[in-house]
C-alpha cells in the first residue's frame, strides 16, 4: 500500500515545481521559502518568476496612477507615484532575499519570527 501511494504521488506531483503558481506560492510561504525545491534550478526559476510578477505589478500600478492623473474630471482620490521610490512589494522581496542570504551564509540557520 505504501509503494502504491508513493508511486501515485510521484506521478501526480512530479511537475508541481514547473507550475509557476505553486512555485511562487511556496517561495513566498515563510514556512517553506525555497527549502523544499528539488534542484537549485527550480528554486532560481521560482525566484525569477516572482521578480517578474512584482515588476509587472509595479508597472500596472504606475500606469494606473498615470491614467488617473491624466483624467482630472474623475473624482477619485489623488495618488502620487514617484518613480524613484520602490514599491512595498519590491522592498519586501529585497528584505526576503537579504534574510535568505544571511541564512545561507551562516553556519546555523535560525528562524526569525515577526
N, C-alpha and C positions, 0 to 999 in steps of 0.2 A: 504494500500500500504506500509506503514511504517513497519507493522508487517511482511509482506511478505519479505521485503528487509532485515530486521533483521534476520529472520529465514534462508534466503538464505546465508547471510554472516556467520551465525553461523555454518551451515553445511559445507560450503566451507573452512572456515578458522579455524576450531576447532583444527586441528592437526598442525597448522603452527609452533607452538613453538617446536614441536618434530623434525622438519626438521632442520638439522644441518646448512645447508647453510643459511637459514633465521635467525636462532637464532644468529649465529656468525656475520652475517651482521648487525643485529640490535644492538648487543652489541658493535660493532666497530663504529657505526654511532654516532658521538658526540651529535647529537640532541636527541637521544633516550637512549643510553647507556643501562642500564638494568631497566629503569623505567617502562616499559610497559609490563614486563612479569607478567603473572597472578599468578605465585607462586614463592617462593624462590627456590624451587627445579629446576624449568625450567631455572631460572637465573644461578644457580650453574652448571647445565649441559652445558649451553652455554659457561660459563667461562672455564670449563674443556675441552670442545671441542676446544676452541680457544687455550688453552695451549698446547694441543696435536698437533694441526696444526702447531704452532710455533716451537715446538720441532722437529716435522717431517721435517719441512723446514730447520732447523739448521743442522740436521743430513745429509740431502741430500746435503746441501751446503758444509759441511765438507768432505763428500765422494767425491764430485766433485773436490774439491781442492786437495784431496789426490790422486785421479786418475790422475789429471793433473800433479802433482808433480812427480808421478811415471813414467810418459811418457815424458822424456826430448826431444824427437825428434819433438814434436809438436811445432809450432811457435806461440802459444797463449801467451798473456802476463802472467807473473807470478803473482799469488795471494798468499799471505801468510795468513794462518789461525792459530790463536793462540787459543788453546782450553780453556785457562783461561779467555779470554775476552768474554763477552756476545754479541750476535748479536744485530743489530739495532732493530729488531722486539721485541726481548725479553726486551730490555731496554724501548721501547715504551710501551709495555704491563705492565711492572712493574710500569712505571710512571702513566699509566691509573689506575692501582689498588690503588696506593697511593692517587691519586686525588679522586677516588671514596670513599676510606676510610675516607678521610677528609670531603667529602660532607656528608657522613652518620653520622659522629661523631659530626658535628656542628649542632647548633640549627636552623640556617637558611642556606639554600643552595644558593650559589652564582655561577653563570656561569662565567668561566674564558675563554676568547677567546684569541687566539694567532694570 
